[in-house]
């Protein structure tokens, strides 16, 4: 007993010392630093909330299919692509610089060495994967820097154009014009690395919807011209020129008092216009959007014939490929609340776009700011085995302007109706079934009745009506509105379906961070798309949702192999595959979608953009071979 008493006193002393250290550290840190320190404190696992990983769960890095179901095969294929992505990462500054020049045909921008250290100090996972940055900025190389500066300086001046301005002078945000919460948030992010940026103006989209649709022939001309500008001169200067001409005079309060020369962005308004009429002008002349050939042939580029499973997520979001099939099935495409567009290439930064847009993407502000509606919270994120076996979605009736005679075709409304047991009573849908005489082989089964399954697994519904004209009374006899379910509480369920609203969904990052499995349908592109692998980190879904029951019967199983009749489908349960995808998505989000990654991405974006608008852009940049950081890389554990 004396020994136990001494042991208790010793444990109490150790606990008090640890608490003293923790709170002592908190005394010296504020704001974001407090959160960062707290996140690093090791805490004991709470009951039912252990941070299980795919490796701890016994999953091999590369999935080996246990049958020939298309989803099983797609998971294996995705893992191989992910492995190749992992194996190609640069490990040192020297490798990073060499790969940059080989890939882009130019020197990295000034400050690239500082950015590299900034990224490595924040444990960047893939120092090379900034494809979205480079693709977005590429056509702007065909436009004179002075014209870009002139546009960026004044695009904010007409409020109805929906542009905010962020104006950097002397390494500070000197002014915000036509400001709102979006530009204020982006400015706070830029301040994390503003000491490395020259004076420049940034034009940012205030609207939910993207802005630029450059006609196909015009874009090809711009890209051809960009190719001609590629060169790696032997001697360049690793600093910005400090151009000040054509920047906004931040001392002038009223635009009418500023006599500077302007460039006309040529905005035009098209609210409610069929967007494919605009979008197809930016599509290749042989594309489905222009030629409108056979739908089945077009589908083969993104869907598997067996079960209709999405096999190419990028193509499934490409309006040049799928546009004609969904132009009347997505609110943005046929009933958008606001379209202010231009055919010109103008330097506007935006949070999302569809594939035909030329907006410059940056990480969405709702991913950076702390908002309980979008931030991941592990309060209810229990282990996979403790989650409810259901698919959940909550939201409002956003997505486009709704009228009494057009709401049924909206993308959110279609989802809610499709996953409603009452609506689907007596309906038949396609799923897959195992072939009776060939175990592990599957074929289409077109008479599956989903209503019973939906009664058991569906928790999908609207919480309120909005965006209706003249009001939402026409929904009174349509919906029974459901109670709001906080984002964190949704993680009690295994399956989280995510679809667009007016534009992209701000919930997606939190879904990926959770231990649940995200199912994603969208037409919008975001900054992180090249980092995410469909069928390894999430489940992709067609924007028509026609394969949702094939997906759910794969994970949950249906029927019994030895007791089924010809009128019944059978698919073995694949719960471990669902868990595997959920854990892999969560681990990956913790590596590539962190707040640190948002800082790293935006820093790189701003360096590249600053070089782009510099009159001496061909003669500035980093020209070394990277060896000066060999010692630093070695100190960070890199294999120099």
Helices and strands as residue ranges (DSSP letters): H 2-28, H 31-40, H 70-87, H 93-104, H 112-121, H 131-138, G 139-142, H 145-154, G 159-161, E 163-169, E 172-177, H 181-190, G 194-196, E 200-205, H 216-229, G 255-257, E 268-269, H 275-279, G 280-282, H 288-291, H 295-299, H 313-316, H 319-326, H 331-334, E 340-341, E 348-350, E 360-361, H 365-368, G 384-386, E 388-396, G 407-409, H 411-418, E 429-435, E 438-448, H 451-457, E 458-464, G 473-475, H 487-490, E 493-498, H 508-513, E 517-520, G 529-531, E 539-540, H 548-556, H 575-592, H 595-612, G 627-629, H 630-635
